[in-house]
Amino acid sequence: MQCKEFIQDLTQALAQPQDLADLLDRALAHLHPDEIFCQIGWVDPSKLLAVMPDHPDKLAVILQDPLQNPSHNPASIADIQTQIAKRGLEDRVLLLEGSIPMLLAELNQLFPDTQIGICYSAILTDYRTHLLQSLLLRQFFSEMALYIVNHCQWGSLVQANLDLMGVDPCFHLQNVLPHLGQGIHLLTWNSRHKGLTEQDLTQIQAVAPGSLLAASPGSLTFAQPHPPEPARFYPCKYIRLDDFLPTEVNQAILENALTCQEQFISSKSYTKNNTEAESLKFRRSLRLDFAHFQEYGSLVREKIAAVAPQIFAELGIETFDIQIFEIEMIASYDGCYFTAHTDNAYPQTAFRQVSCVYYFHKDPKPYRGGELRIYDTQRIKPNPPLIQGAFEEVEPINNSMVFFPSSCLHEILPVFSPTQSFADSRFTINTWLGIK
């Protein structure tokens, strides 16, 4: 088949996949007998393993560099090997761990007459790592290869893919699937065609960080540094789990908070001028650093990790690998509040995807108020988020955990504590789940 016909056939076959597994299944169908499938990253290998039995003549390798994602604990090699064995794929799926350049060289030695026909980059990396890794892959690609890149909802990877085409215009952006995985880019590597096509320029114009000013076989020039983002609507949905921790642990957390009263400091905002006076325009509360409640904070974190897949499903959030757990303890005494805000509005907090609030306090509850009010939210970055009508109001209940999307506007209504005692505060452990 001629190169142009092959690319057209491949692009048409991958145009509207139902999900990521369907995309990989269709891609494997186009893998030639002298080519292999390569996945970079042990992130959810079940997608690939689920479709491999339908392609008995295909060979796949999964590469993992543990240094690329040190804060995340991916599936262990034993877990993946168990999945491989259950599907009878021991002879057709190979796992390798180490630096990607070393692994690719090792792969070339193991299969000297075989090249990569399809590469799926499944892991989230920084701009530089992705660009250099993509350029490295060229010497292992077939004459014509498919390059699937996940996590392209992040501007750094979008920019890396565009710069990749500028550095080596043998790469061509065939399709963008923003609602698949964490945003998928489908690129092809065509060693015969060194030059940007009209289709390339059309795709670039659609996803580029700004208006495309100029393009040549060696460079791309854009008017702005960041891509525009589509309007997104976040409904005021939350999940509450009661009796989240054993009663004795709940009480121990309260005792720990009371013991550490002197270590609590005034909460501050993320504004540029985050003085206490400036912060009081938005919020009033006391904050305790994780170092003072590590034992109990770790227990909360472990329990959250255990229920996270269920929570993501119920909130309608596509499952993601939790790479960052941010955690703090808050005491809201008499007169405390937090005006309407989102939890990921600043560069320091942009990683946050899901917000988690664990409530604990004395029984019976010594205060009133302090409800968490979550609003329907419309976001069109870089504009401020807008409240869109409906809201849900969550009452603080001792030993309960509440989960909601970090992009939703929400506020903490004023707390009223008649005794005005620190011990009679509304206490929470706030946790944010995110990806780099």
N, C-alpha and C positions, 0 to 999 in steps of 0.2 A: 504493500500500500504506500502511495506517495505521502510525503511528510504532511502536506497541506490537508490531504484527505484524512490522515490519521488524527491530526489535531481537531479537525472539524467533527469527526466521529466521536472522539473522546469528549470534547466539550459538550456535544449534544447529549451523550449518555449521562453526563454528570450534571446536567442543567438544573434539575429539580429533585434532588434526593429527599426522601422522607425524614431521615435522621442521619446521624454520623455513621452508624453501622451500615446503613443503606449506601452511603457514599463510598465507604471502604469496599463494600461488596461489589459495587459497580466498577470501581477502580481496579480491583483484583481481576475482574473479567477481562481487562485489557492488558494484563501483564503477559509478556511474551515468555516462552519456555526458557530462554536463556537469561531471564531477568529475575530479580528478587524484590520483595517488598521490604522496606526498611522503616521502622517506627523509631523515632527519637524521643525517649522519655517513657518511663513505666507508668504514665498517667492513664488510668482506666484502660488497661490492655484488653479488658473483656469485650470491647467493641470489635477489635480485630479477631480475637479468638472465637467469637460467636460466628463469624462469617467464613473463617478459614476452612471448616469442614466441607463447605460447598465448593471449594476449589482444591481438589485433591492433588493437583499437579503443581501447586504453587508453594514457594518457600518464603518464609518471613523471618526477619531478625528484629529484635527489640533492643535498642541501645539505651543505657542509662548512665549519665554522669552525675554522681551524688553531690558534686560540688556546685552544680548549676542551681540547686534548689535546697540549700541546707536547712531552711526553717520548716520544710514540709517533709513528712515521713510517708513516702510513697509505698505502694504495695511491696512486700518483701519478695525476694526471689523465690522463697519457698512457697509463698501464696500463689505466685504466678505459675510456678512449675506444677503446683497441684491442679490449677485450672487447665494447664496444657495437658496433663496426664488424663484428666477426666474426659477431655475431648479427643484423646488419642492422637495428639499432635506432636509427640516427642521428637519425631523424625523430621518435622517440617517447620517448627518454630524454635529459634535459637535465641537465648538471652545472653547479653554481654554487658558487663559493668566496668566503667573506667572513663577516662577522658575520651571525648568523641573523636578527636583526631587519631588517637591510638586505636580506638575500636574500629574505625573505618579502615585503617591500615591492616589491622588483624583480619577484618572481614575480607579484604582484598587478597590476603594470603590464603585464607580458607577456601575462597571461591575465585581463583584467578581468572577463570573464563566467564564469570558471571558479573553483571553490573546491576546497579540499582535502577529499576524501571519506575518504581513509585516510592517516594519518600514522604512520610507523614510526620511532621514536626508537631508533636502533641504537647510539648511542655512550654510553659511561659518563661521566656528569658528576656534579658535586657537587650537594648538596641544593638550594642556592639557585638555581643555574643551571637545573636541571631544572624546579623549580617556576615560576620566572619565565618560562622558555621555554614551558612548557605553557600558562600563562595568556595569553601573547602569541598563541599559535596560535588562540585562540578566534575572533578577528576574521577569520581566513582559512578556518575550517572551514565546511563545508556545514551546513544546518539539522540534519542528523543525520550524524555522522561516527564513524569507528572510529579509536581511538588505541592503537597497539601500542607498549609500552615494554619494551625489553630491559634486562638487567643488574639485574633486581629481586631477585637473590639478596643484594643489598647493602641493609642496613637504611636507609641514607640515602635511596635511591630509593623504597623501600616507604613510608617516612614522607612523602616528597614527594608521592607519589600520594594518600595518605590526606588530607594537608593540602589538596591540590588539590580534593578532593571537599568538604572543609569550607569552603574559600574560595568555590568555585563549584559548587554541587550540580547543575549541568547535566552534570557529569562523573559517570559511573557505572561502577563496577568490575564487569564482567560475568564475568570468569573469570581464574583464576591458573593458569599452566602452569609450575611450578617446574623441570621437567626439560627444558624447551625453551630453546635458546639459553643465556643466562646468567640464566635466570629471566624469564618473560614475564608481564606484566600486560596484559590486554585491557580497555580502557576505551572507553566510548562517550561522545560528546558529543551531547546532546539539548537543543537550545535551547528546546523546548516543555515540558520536564519539569524544573522547578527544585525539587528536593526529594529527599532520600535515601529510597530504597525499602527494603522488607524484604530484598530480595536484596542491596542495598548493605551493609546492616548485617550480614547473614550473612557476606558476603565479608570485610568489615572485621574481624569477630570472628575470622575464620580467619587473617588475615595481620597484624593490628594488633600494635604493639609492646607490648601488654599487654591487660588486660581493658578493654573498652569501657565507660566509665562513663556517658557521655551523648552524644547526637547531636541536632543541629538542622540546619535548612537552612544555617546559617552557621558551624557549628563541630563539631568532634569532640574528645572528651576521653577520654584513656586513663589507665590506672592506672600503667603502667610505661613507661620510655623505650625499651626494646629488645625486639624480637620474640623469642620462644623459637625455638630452632633444633632441627630434627629430629636424631635419632641418625644418625650416619653411620659406615660401616665402610670403612676404608682397608687393603687387603691389602698385605702386605710384598713389593711388586713393585718391581723396579728394572731399568734398562737400562744395560749397559756397552758403551762403544765403545772398542776398543783402537786403539793407534797414532793417537790423536786429532789430534796435531799432527806436523809434520815433525820428524825427529830433531834437526836443528840448532836448531830453535825450542825444543824440550824442554830441550836442554842450555843454551841461552841463558837460559831462565827460571830454571834452577837456579843458574847463575852470578850472575844478578841478585839472587836471594834471598840468596846468600852474601855478596855485596857490600854488601847492605843490612842485615846482621846487627844493627848498632847501632840501626837504626830500628824493629826489632820491639819491641812492647810486650806486656805481659801481657794476655791475653784476659779480658774481664769478662762477667758475666751481665747479663740485662735485669731483674733483680729491683730493687725500689725501693732497697734498700741494696746497691748494686753495687760495694762495696769489693773490693779484691783478696782479702781474707780471706774475705768472703762468697762470692765467685766460686769460690774453691778448693773449696767444698763440692760444686760441680757440674762444674768443668772446670779443666784446666791446659793451657795452650798459649801460644804467642806469636803476635801478630797484626801484620800489616803493612798499612798503609793503601794504598788503590788509587793514591794520588798517587805512590808509589814504584815502581810497576810498570805504569804506564799503557799503555805500548806493548804489552807482552805481554798485559795484561788485556784490552785492546781486541781483540787477535787471538782470544783465547779467547771473548770475547763474540760476535764476528762468526761464529765457527764454530758456537757454540751456536744463534744465531739461524737459521743455515742448516739445521740438523738438527731444530729444534724441532717442526715439524709432524709429522715421522716419530716423534719421541719421544712427543709427546702421544698419537698414535694407538696406539703400542705399550703405553703405560702405561694406556690406557683413560681418558684425561683429555680432556674436550671442549676443542677448540682454542680458545685465547683470544689476544687481541692483547697482546703483551708490552709493557706500558707502563713497567715498572720493571725495570732490571737492577741488583741489588745485588751487589757483588763485593769480596772480601778475600783475602789470602794468610795461611795459617796454617802455623806450624812446630811440630810436636809432637815434642819431644825426649824423652830418657829419663824415664819416669815420668809422661808426659802422658796424659790421658784426657778423656772427656766423658760424663757420666752420661746416662741415658735422658731424652730431651726431644723436643719437636716444634719445627720451625723457624718456626712462625707463632703461638706461644702468647701473645704480648704485643701490646699496641696498636701498638708500633713495628714489629712484624714481621708483622702480620695480613695484609698484602698478598701474602705469599709463597705461591705455588701449587706450584712445582716447584723442588726443590733439585738442584744440580749440583756434583759434586766432581771436580776434575781432580787426579790424583796425579802427583807427580814427585819423584825422589830419585836418589841416586847408584846406579850399577850396579857390582857386585852390590848388592842391597839391604842397607844396613848396620844394619838394625834388624829386630826381629820384633814381632808383635802389631800393634796399631793397626787391627784390622779394623773395618769399619763394619757394625754389626748393626742390621737394620731389622725392626721387629715389625709383625704384624697389629695394627691399632689401631681401637678403638671410641671415637668422640667424641660427647659430648652436652654442648654448651656450655650454661652456663658452667662445668660440672664438668670436672675434669682428665681428660685422655685416659687410656684403659685399654688395657693390653696384652691381646691376645686370642690366646693360644696360639702360633701358628707364628712363625718368624722366618727371615730370610735373612742370611747372613754374607758380606760382600764383602771380599776380600783386596785390599790396596793394590797395584796394579800400575803400574809406571812408565809414563807417557804414556797413561794410560787415563782416560776420563771416565765417571762414574756419574750417572745421573738417577733420582730417586725423588720421590714426592709429599711436599710439605713438611708435610702433616698427619700423616704416619706417625711414631710414636715410633721413635727410633733412638738409638744410642749409639756412642761410639768406645772400643773396648777399650784397655787400657793399652799403652803403647809401651815396648819394652825395647831400649835401644841400649847395647851393652857399652862403647863408647868414651866415652859421655856427651858427645860433641862435637856442637855445633850443626850442623855440616856433615853429620852422619849422622842428621839428623832425618827424620821423615815429613812431607813438604811437600805442601800442597794449595792450590789456588785454588778457593775456594768461591763459587758464584754462585747467586743466588735470582731466579727469574723471577716477576713478579707483575703485578697490575693495581691501579689506584687504588681 
